[in-house]
């Protein structure tokens, strides 16, 4: 695919109309799966499966909350309250410090630095509160907060193409006995996640 070797990962335990089926997703094995360093669109398309963000963007380019509970913006400060009791796939708690650290890493990444150019910094002001320094009081700035939230200290080496840091998305990436990559539903996401396949 576009000069890259295309591989397949599968989703475990897929049941459609009471039948067990094998559902596969493509990925580029020569590119990283890490959401901040992957360069191909195929690998980038896997990010929302493995990682959640503060906000998503709908078809009308309007922000909607994912990990954010609420927000307010005034005087160049965008204050975001994070939903309480969110946990990562390793069962560690999500805190404002994880969000700030994820923002700082995303702002340095090729993938997100342009989108985050209107936000100069972020600080934690409580366990579940982050204040972003923004260049205007435009509420549409929430639609820029779509970078993946990654657990502090779980980063992977850029040399390791088949591992990802710890997130709290809908799926968890693993390897089977044959070293094949596969996804399992993250049952701890937002208090429970049960995918429905049609």
ROROTOR-580673 format. One record per residue: residue number from 1; residue in one letter; y, x, z of N, C-alpha, C in turn. Coordinates in steps of 0.1 Angstrom, whole numbers. Each point is the difference from the previous one (the first is absolute). Example, Ala and Ser with C-alpha at 12.3 -4.5 7.8 and 13.67 -1.06 7.14 Angstrom:
residues 2
+-----+--------+-------+-------+-------+-------+-------+-------+-------+-------+-------+
! num ! residu !   n_y !   n_x !   n_z !  ca_y !  ca_x !  ca_z !   c_y !   c_x !   c_z !
+-----+--------+-------+-------+-------+-------+-------+-------+-------+-------+-------+
!   1 !      a !   -57 !   132 !    78 !    12 !    -9 !     0 !    12 !     9 !     0 !
!   2 !      s !    11 !    -4 !    -7 !    11 !     9 !     0 !    11 !    -8 !     8 !
+-----+--------+-------+-------+-------+-------+-------+-------+-------+-------+-------+
end
This chain:
residues 198
+-----+--------+-------+-------+-------+-------+-------+-------+-------+-------+-------+
! num ! residu !   n_y !   n_x !   n_z !  ca_y !  ca_x !  ca_z !   c_y !   c_x !   c_z !
+-----+--------+-------+-------+-------+-------+-------+-------+-------+-------+-------+
!   1 !      x !   -12 !     9 !     0 !    12 !    -9 !     0 !    12 !     9 !     0 !
!   2 !      x !     8 !     0 !   -11 !    12 !     7 !    -1 !    -2 !    15 !     4 !
!   3 !      x !   -11 !     6 !    -4 !    -3 !    13 !     2 !    -6 !     3 !    14 !
!   4 !      x !    -3 !   -10 !     8 !    -6 !     1 !    13 !   -14 !    -6 !     0 !
!   5 !      x !    -8 !     5 !     9 !   -14 !    -5 !     2 !     1 !   -13 !     9 !
!   6 !      x !    -5 !   -11 !    -6 !     0 !   -13 !     7 !   -13 !    -1 !     8 !
!   7 !      x !     1 !    -3 !    13 !   -12 !    -3 !     8 !     1 !   -14 !     5 !
!   8 !      x !   -11 !    -4 !     7 !     0 !   -14 !     6 !    -3 !     1 !    15 !
!   9 !      x !     7 !    -8 !     8 !    -4 !    -3 !    13 !    -4 !   -15 !     1 !
!  10 !      x !    -8 !    -3 !    10 !    -4 !   -14 !     1 !     5 !    -6 !    13 !
!  11 !      x !     0 !   -13 !     0 !     4 !    -8 !    12 !   -13 !    -5 !     6 !
!  12 !      x !    -2 !     3 !    13 !   -13 !    -4 !     7 !     0 !   -14 !     4 !
!  13 !      x !   -12 !    -6 !     0 !    -2 !   -14 !     5 !     8 !   -10 !    -7 !
!  14 !      x !     0 !     0 !   -13 !     7 !   -10 !    -8 !    -9 !   -12 !    -3 !
!  15 !      x !     4 !   -12 !     4 !    -8 !   -12 !    -2 !     8 !   -10 !    -8 !
!  16 !      x !    -5 !    -4 !   -11 !     7 !   -10 !    -8 !   -10 !   -12 !    -2 !
!  17 !      x !     4 !   -12 !     4 !    -9 !   -12 !    -1 !   -13 !     3 !     5 !
!  18 !      x !    -1 !     6 !    12 !   -12 !     3 !     8 !    -9 !    11 !    -7 !
!  19 !      x !     5 !     6 !   -10 !    -7 !    11 !    -7 !     7 !    13 !     3 !
!  20 !      x !    -9 !    10 !     4 !     6 !    14 !     2 !     2 !     6 !   -13 !
!  21 !      x !    12 !     5 !    -2 !     4 !     7 !   -13 !     6 !    13 !     3 !
!  22 !      x !    -1 !     9 !   -11 !     6 !    13 !     1 !    14 !     0 !    -7 !
!  23 !      x !    10 !     3 !     8 !    14 !     0 !    -5 !     5 !    14 !     0 !
!  24 !      x !     4 !     5 !   -11 !     4 !    14 !    -1 !    15 !     1 !    -4 !
!  25 !      x !     6 !    11 !     5 !    14 !     2 !    -4 !     1 !    15 !    -5 !
!  26 !      x !     8 !     2 !   -10 !     1 !    13 !    -6 !    10 !     9 !     8 !
!  27 !      x !    -2 !    13 !     0 !     9 !     9 !     5 !    -1 !    13 !    -7 !
!  28 !      x !    11 !     8 !     0 !     0 !    13 !    -6 !    -4 !    11 !    10 !
!  29 !      x !   -11 !     6 !    -3 !    -6 !    10 !    10 !     8 !    13 !     1 !
!  30 !      x !     8 !     3 !   -11 !     8 !    12 !     0 !    13 !    -2 !     7 !
!  31 !      x !     4 !   -12 !     3 !    12 !    -3 !     7 !    -3 !    -4 !    15 !
!  32 !      x !     9 !     2 !     9 !    -2 !    -4 !    14 !     0 !   -15 !     1 !
!  33 !      x !    -6 !    -4 !    11 !     0 !   -14 !     4 !    11 !    -2 !    11 !
!  34 !      x !     5 !    11 !     5 !    10 !    -1 !    10 !    12 !    -8 !    -6 !
!  35 !      x !     5 !   -10 !     7 !    11 !    -8 !    -6 !    13 !     7 !    -2 !
!  36 !      x !     3 !    11 !     7 !    12 !     7 !    -2 !     0 !    10 !   -11 !
!  37 !      x !   -12 !     5 !    -3 !    -1 !    11 !   -10 !    -7 !    -4 !   -13 !
!  38 !      x !    -7 !   -11 !     0 !    -7 !    -4 !   -13 !    11 !    -2 !   -11 !
!  39 !      x !    -4 !     4 !   -12 !    10 !    -1 !   -11 !    -4 !   -10 !   -11 !
!  40 !      x !   -13 !    -3 !    -1 !    -4 !    -9 !   -11 !     2 !   -15 !     5 !
!  41 !      x !     3 !    -9 !   -10 !     2 !   -14 !     3 !   -13 !    -6 !     5 !
!  42 !      x !   -11 !     4 !    -5 !   -13 !    -5 !     5 !    -2 !     2 !    15 !
!  43 !      x !     2 !    13 !     4 !    -2 !     3 !    14 !    11 !    -7 !     9 !
!  44 !      x !    12 !     0 !    -6 !    11 !    -7 !     8 !    -3 !   -15 !     2 !
!  45 !      x !    -7 !    -6 !    -9 !    -3 !   -14 !     1 !    -9 !    -3 !    11 !
!  46 !      x !    -7 !    10 !     6 !    -9 !    -2 !    11 !     8 !     0 !    13 !
!  47 !      x !    12 !     5 !     1 !     8 !     2 !    12 !     0 !   -14 !     8 !
!  48 !      x !     4 !   -11 !    -7 !     1 !   -12 !     8 !   -13 !    -5 !     6 !
!  49 !      x !   -11 !     4 !    -5 !   -13 !    -3 !     6 !    -3 !     7 !    13 !
!  50 !      x !     5 !    12 !     1 !    -3 !     9 !    11 !    11 !     1 !    11 !
!  51 !      x !    12 !    -4 !    -4 !    12 !     2 !     9 !     9 !   -12 !    -1 !
!  52 !      x !     5 !    -4 !    12 !    10 !   -10 !     0 !    14 !     6 !     1 !
!  53 !      x !    10 !    -7 !    -2 !    14 !     4 !     1 !     8 !   -10 !     8 !
!  54 !      x !    12 !     3 !     3 !     8 !    -9 !     8 !     2 !   -13 !    -8 !
!  55 !      x !     4 !     2 !   -13 !     3 !   -12 !    -9 !    -8 !     1 !   -13 !
!  56 !      x !    -2 !   -11 !    -6 !    -5 !     0 !   -14 !    11 !    -7 !    -8 !
!  57 !      x !    -2 !     0 !   -13 !    10 !    -6 !   -10 !    -7 !   -10 !    -8 !
!  58 !      x !     6 !   -12 !    -1 !    -7 !   -11 !    -8 !     4 !     1 !   -14 !
!  59 !      x !    -4 !   -10 !    -8 !     2 !     0 !   -15 !    15 !    -2 !    -3 !
!  60 !      x !     8 !    -5 !    10 !    14 !    -1 !    -2 !     8 !    11 !     5 !
!  61 !      x !    -7 !    11 !     4 !     6 !    12 !     5 !     7 !    -2 !    14 !
!  62 !      x !    -6 !   -10 !     7 !     5 !    -2 !    14 !   -10 !     5 !    10 !
!  63 !      x !     6 !     6 !    10 !    -9 !     6 !    11 !    -6 !   -10 !     8 !
!  64 !      x !   -13 !     2 !     4 !    -7 !    -8 !    10 !    -6 !     9 !    10 !
!  65 !      x !    -1 !    -5 !    13 !    -6 !     9 !    10 !   -15 !     2 !    -1 !
!  66 !      x !    -4 !    12 !     4 !   -14 !     3 !     1 !    -3 !     5 !    14 !
!  67 !      x !     5 !    12 !     3 !    -1 !     5 !    14 !    12 !    -3 !     8 !
!  68 !      x !    11 !    -3 !    -7 !    13 !    -4 !     7 !    -1 !   -14 !     6 !
!  69 !      x !     5 !    -2 !    12 !     1 !   -13 !     6 !    13 !    -6 !    -4 !
!  70 !      x !    11 !     8 !     1 !    13 !    -5 !    -3 !     9 !    12 !    -3 !
!  71 !      x !    13 !    -4 !    -5 !     9 !    11 !    -2 !    14 !    -6 !     1 !
!  72 !      x !    10 !     9 !     2 !    14 !    -3 !    -1 !     7 !    12 !    -6 !
!  73 !      x !    11 !    -2 !    -6 !     8 !    10 !    -6 !    15 !    -2 !     2 !
!  74 !      x !     6 !    11 !     5 !    15 !     0 !     2 !     5 !    14 !     3 !
!  75 !      x !    12 !     2 !    -4 !     7 !    13 !     2 !    -8 !    12 !    -4 !
!  76 !      x !    -7 !    -1 !   -12 !    -8 !    11 !    -5 !   -13 !     3 !     7 !
!  77 !      x !    -4 !   -10 !     8 !   -13 !     2 !     8 !    -9 !   -12 !    -4 !
!  78 !      x !   -12 !     3 !    -4 !   -11 !   -10 !    -3 !   -10 !     2 !    11 !
!  79 !      x !     0 !   -10 !     9 !    -9 !     0 !    12 !   -12 !    -9 !    -4 !
!  80 !      x !   -12 !     7 !     1 !   -13 !    -7 !    -3 !    -8 !     0 !    13 !
!  81 !      x !    -5 !   -12 !     3 !    -9 !    -2 !    11 !   -14 !    -1 !    -6 !
!  82 !      x !    -9 !     8 !     5 !   -14 !     0 !    -5 !    -9 !   -10 !     8 !
!  83 !      x !    -9 !    -6 !    -7 !    -9 !    -9 !     7 !    -8 !     7 !    11 !
!  84 !      x !     0 !    -6 !    11 !    -7 !     6 !    12 !   -15 !     0 !    -2 !
!  85 !      x !    -7 !    10 !     6 !   -14 !     1 !     0 !    -7 !     2 !   -13 !
!  86 !      x !     7 !     6 !   -10 !    -6 !     4 !   -13 !    -8 !    13 !     3 !
!  87 !      x !   -12 !     1 !    -6 !    -8 !    12 !     2 !    -4 !     6 !   -13 !
!  88 !      x !    -2 !    13 !     0 !    -5 !     8 !   -11 !   -15 !    -2 !    -2 !
!  89 !      x !    -5 !     4 !   -11 !   -14 !    -2 !    -3 !    -9 !     8 !    10 !
!  90 !      x !     5 !    10 !     7 !    -7 !     7 !    11 !     2 !    -6 !    13 !
!  91 !      x !     6 !   -12 !     1 !     3 !    -8 !    12 !    12 !     6 !     8 !
!  92 !      x !     7 !    10 !    -5 !    12 !     4 !     7 !    11 !    -9 !    -2 !
!  93 !      x !     9 !    -1 !     9 !    11 !    -9 !     0 !    11 !     5 !   -10 !
!  94 !      x !     6 !   -10 !    -7 !    11 !     4 !    -9 !    13 !    -1 !     8 !
!  95 !      x !     9 !    10 !    -1 !    12 !     0 !     8 !    12 !     3 !   -10 !
!  96 !      x !    12 !    -1 !     5 !    12 !     3 !    -7 !     0 !    15 !    -4 !
!  97 !      x !    -6 !     8 !     8 !    -1 !    15 !    -3 !    -8 !     2 !   -13 !
!  98 !      x !   -10 !    -7 !    -2 !    -8 !     1 !   -12 !     8 !    -4 !   -12 !
!  99 !      x !     8 !   -11 !     1 !     9 !    -4 !   -11 !    10 !    10 !    -3 !
! 100 !      x !     7 !     6 !    10 !    10 !    10 !    -2 !    -6 !    12 !    -7 !
! 101 !      x !   -12 !     5 !     5 !    -6 !    11 !    -6 !    -4 !    -3 !   -15 !
! 102 !      x !    -5 !   -12 !    -3 !    -4 !    -4 !   -13 !    12 !     0 !    -9 !
! 103 !      x !    11 !    -5 !     5 !    13 !     0 !    -8 !     4 !    14 !    -4 !
! 104 !      x !     0 !     9 !    10 !     4 !    13 !    -3 !    -8 !     7 !   -10 !
! 105 !      x !   -13 !    -2 !     1 !    -9 !     6 !   -10 !     2 !    -7 !   -14 !
! 106 !      x !     1 !   -13 !     0 !     2 !    -7 !   -13 !    13 !     4 !    -7 !
! 107 !      x !    11 !     2 !     8 !    13 !     4 !    -5 !    -1 !    14 !    -7 !
! 108 !      x !    -9 !     8 !     4 !    -2 !    14 !    -6 !    -9 !    -1 !   -12 !
! 109 !      x !    -7 !   -11 !    -2 !   -10 !     0 !   -10 !     6 !    -4 !   -14 !
! 110 !      x !    -6 !     5 !   -10 !     4 !    -3 !   -14 !    -1 !   -15 !    -2 !
! 111 !      x !   -10 !    -6 !     5 !    -2 !   -14 !    -2 !    10 !   -10 !     5 !
! 112 !      x !     5 !     3 !    12 !     9 !    -9 !     7 !    15 !     5 !     2 !
! 113 !      x !     3 !    12 !    -3 !    13 !     6 !     4 !    11 !    -8 !    -7 !
! 114 !      x !    -2 !    -4 !   -13 !    11 !    -7 !    -7 !     3 !   -14 !     6 !
! 115 !      x !   -11 !    -7 !     3 !     1 !   -13 !     6 !     7 !     0 !    13 !
! 116 !      x !    -2 !    11 !     8 !     5 !     1 !    13 !    14 !     8 !     1 !
! 117 !      x !     6 !     2 !   -12 !    12 !     7 !     0 !    12 !    -7 !     7 !
! 118 !      x !    -1 !   -13 !     1 !    10 !    -8 !     7 !    -1 !     0 !    15 !
! 119 !      x !   -11 !     6 !     5 !    -3 !     1 !    14 !     0 !    14 !     5 !
! 120 !      x !     9 !     4 !     8 !     2 !    14 !     4 !    -9 !     5 !    11 !
! 121 !      x !    -4 !    -9 !     9 !    -8 !     4 !    12 !    -6 !   -12 !     7 !
! 122 !      x !    -8 !     3 !    10 !    -6 !   -10 !     8 !    -3 !     5 !    14 !
! 123 !      x !     2 !    -8 !    10 !    -4 !     4 !    14 !    -7 !   -12 !     6 !
! 124 !      x !    -9 !     4 !    10 !    -7 !   -10 !     8 !     9 !    -3 !    12 !
! 125 !      x !     2 !   -12 !     2 !     8 !    -4 !    12 !    -8 !    -8 !    10 !
! 126 !      x !   -13 !     0 !    -1 !    -9 !    -7 !     8 !   -14 !     0 !    -6 !
! 127 !      x !   -10 !    -4 !     7 !   -13 !     0 !    -4 !    -2 !    -7 !   -14 !
! 128 !      x !     7 !   -11 !    -2 !    -1 !    -7 !   -12 !    13 !    -2 !    -8 !
! 129 !      x !     9 !     8 !     2 !    13 !    -1 !    -7 !     4 !    13 !    -7 !
! 130 !      x !     4 !    -2 !   -12 !     5 !    12 !    -8 !    14 !    -4 !    -6 !
! 131 !      x !     9 !     9 !     1 !    14 !    -2 !    -6 !     1 !    10 !   -11 !
! 132 !      x !     3 !    -5 !   -12 !     2 !     7 !   -12 !    15 !     1 !    -3 !
! 133 !      x !     5 !    12 !    -4 !    14 !     2 !    -4 !     0 !    -3 !   -15 !
! 134 !      x !     8 !   -10 !    -3 !     1 !    -4 !   -14 !    14 !     1 !    -6 !
! 135 !      x !     1 !     0 !   -13 !    14 !     2 !    -6 !     7 !   -13 !    -2 !
! 136 !      x !    -5 !   -11 !     3 !     7 !   -13 !    -1 !    -7 !   -10 !     9 !
! 137 !      x !     6 !   -12 !     2 !    -6 !   -10 !     7 !    -7 !   -11 !    -8 !
! 138 !      x !    -6 !     5 !   -11 !    -6 !    -9 !   -10 !   -15 !    -2 !     5 !
! 139 !      x !    -3 !   -13 !     2 !   -13 !    -4 !     5 !   -11 !     4 !   -10 !
! 140 !      x !     3 !     2 !   -12 !   -10 !     4 !   -10 !    -6 !    14 !     2 !
! 141 !      x !     7 !     7 !     9 !    -6 !    14 !     4 !   -14 !    -1 !     6 !
! 142 !      x !    -3 !   -12 !     6 !   -13 !    -1 !     5 !   -11 !     1 !   -10 !
! 143 !      x !     3 !    -3 !   -13 !   -10 !     1 !   -11 !    -3 !    15 !    -3 !
! 144 !      x !     8 !     9 !     6 !    -3 !    15 !    -2 !   -10 !     5 !    11 !
! 145 !      x !    -2 !    -8 !    10 !    -9 !     5 !    11 !   -15 !    -4 !    -3 !
! 146 !      x !    -4 !     5 !   -11 !   -14 !    -3 !    -5 !    -9 !    12 !     1 !
! 147 !      x !     5 !    11 !     6 !    -8 !    12 !     1 !   -12 !    -2 !    10 !
! 148 !      x !   -11 !     7 !    -2 !   -12 !    -2 !     8 !     2 !     5 !    15 !
! 149 !      x !    -4 !    -8 !     9 !     1 !     4 !    14 !   -13 !     8 !     4 !
! 150 !      x !     1 !    12 !     3 !   -11 !    10 !     3 !     1 !     4 !    14 !
! 151 !      x !   -12 !     1 !     6 !    -1 !     5 !    14 !     5 !    14 !     1 !
! 152 !      x !     8 !     3 !    10 !     5 !    14 !     2 !   -12 !     9 !     3 !
! 153 !      x !     0 !    12 !    -7 !   -10 !    10 !     2 !   -13 !    -2 !    -8 !
! 154 !      x !     0 !   -11 !    -9 !   -12 !    -2 !    -7 !     1 !     4 !   -15 !
! 155 !      x !    10 !     8 !    -3 !     2 !     5 !   -13 !   -12 !     8 !    -5 !
! 156 !      x !    -2 !     0 !   -13 !   -11 !     8 !    -6 !     6 !    10 !    -9 !
! 157 !      x !    -8 !    11 !    -2 !     4 !    11 !    -9 !     2 !    -5 !   -14 !
! 158 !      x !     9 !     5 !    -7 !     2 !    -3 !   -15 !   -12 !     4 !    -8 !
! 159 !      x !    -7 !    10 !     5 !   -12 !     4 !    -7 !   -12 !   -10 !     1 !
! 160 !      x !     1 !    -8 !    10 !   -11 !   -10 !     3 !     3 !   -13 !    -8 !
! 161 !      x !    -6 !    -1 !   -12 !     4 !   -11 !    -8 !    -7 !   -13 !     4 !
! 162 !      x !   -11 !     0 !     7 !    -7 !   -12 !     3 !     2 !    -6 !    14 !
! 163 !      x !     9 !     5 !     7 !     3 !    -5 !    14 !    14 !    -6 !     0 !
! 164 !      x !     2 !    -9 !     9 !    14 !    -5 !     2 !     3 !     0 !    15 !
! 165 !      x !    13 !     0 !     4 !     3 !    -1 !    14 !    -4 !   -14 !     5 !
! 166 !      x !     2 !    -2 !    13 !    -4 !   -12 !     7 !    12 !   -10 !    -2 !
! 167 !      x !    -4 !   -12 !    -5 !     9 !   -11 !    -2 !    -4 !   -13 !     7 !
! 168 !      x !     6 !   -11 !    -3 !    -4 !   -13 !     5 !     0 !   -11 !   -10 !
! 169 !      x !    -5 !     4 !   -12 !     0 !    -9 !   -11 !   -13 !    -9 !     0 !
! 170 !      x !    -2 !    -7 !   -11 !   -11 !    -9 !    -1 !   -14 !     6 !    -1 !
! 171 !      x !     0 !    13 !    -4 !   -13 !     7 !    -2 !     1 !    14 !     6 !
! 172 !      x !   -12 !     5 !     3 !    -2 !    13 !     5 !    -8 !     8 !   -10 !
! 173 !      x !     4 !    12 !    -4 !    -7 !     9 !    -9 !   -11 !     8 !     7 !
! 174 !      x !   -12 !     0 !    -5 !   -11 !     8 !     5 !    -8 !     6 !   -11 !
! 175 !      x !   -10 !     9 !     4 !   -10 !     5 !    -9 !   -14 !    -4 !     4 !
! 176 !      x !    -8 !    -3 !   -10 !   -14 !    -4 !     3 !    -9 !    12 !     0 !
! 177 !      x !   -13 !    -2 !     2 !    -9 !    12 !     1 !    -1 !     8 !   -13 !
! 178 !      x !     4 !    -6 !   -11 !     0 !     7 !   -13 !    14 !     6 !    -3 !
! 179 !      x !     9 !     0 !    10 !    13 !     5 !    -2 !     9 !    -8 !    -9 !
! 180 !      x !    -4 !   -13 !    -2 !     8 !    -9 !    -8 !    11 !    -7 !     9 !
! 181 !      x !    12 !    -1 !    -5 !    10 !    -7 !     8 !    -2 !   -15 !    -1 !
! 182 !      x !     3 !    -6 !    12 !    -1 !   -15 !     0 !    10 !    -5 !    10 !
! 183 !      x !     4 !   -13 !    -2 !     9 !    -7 !     9 !    -7 !   -10 !     8 !
! 184 !      x !     3 !    -1 !    13 !    -4 !   -11 !     9 !    12 !    -8 !     5 !
! 185 !      x !    -2 !   -13 !     1 !    11 !    -8 !     6 !     4 !     5 !    14 !
! 186 !      x !    13 !     1 !     3 !     5 !     4 !    13 !     1 !   -13 !     8 !
! 187 !      x !   -10 !    -3 !     8 !    -1 !   -12 !     8 !    11 !     0 !    11 !
! 188 !      x !     6 !    11 !     3 !    10 !     1 !    11 !    14 !    -1 !    -5 !
! 189 !      x !     1 !    -2 !   -13 !    14 !    -1 !    -6 !     7 !   -13 !     5 !
! 190 !      x !    11 !     1 !     6 !     8 !   -11 !     4 !    -8 !   -10 !     8 !
! 191 !      x !    -9 !     5 !     8 !    -9 !    -9 !     8 !   -12 !    -6 !    -7 !
! 192 !      x !    -2 !     5 !   -12 !   -12 !    -5 !    -7 !     2 !    -1 !   -15 !
! 193 !      x !    -8 !     5 !    -8 !     1 !    -1 !   -15 !   -14 !    -3 !    -6 !
! 194 !      x !    -1 !   -12 !    -6 !   -12 !    -4 !    -7 !     3 !    -3 !   -14 !
! 195 !      x !    -3 !    10 !    -9 !     3 !    -2 !   -14 !    -8 !   -11 !    -6 !
! 196 !      x !     6 !    -8 !   -10 !    -7 !   -10 !    -7 !     0 !     4 !   -15 !
! 197 !      x !   -12 !     2 !    -5 !    -2 !     4 !   -14 !    -4 !   -12 !    -9 !
! 198 !      x !     7 !    -2 !   -11 !    -3 !   -11 !    -9 !    -4 !     5 !   -14 !
+-----+--------+-------+-------+-------+-------+-------+-------+-------+-------+-------+
end
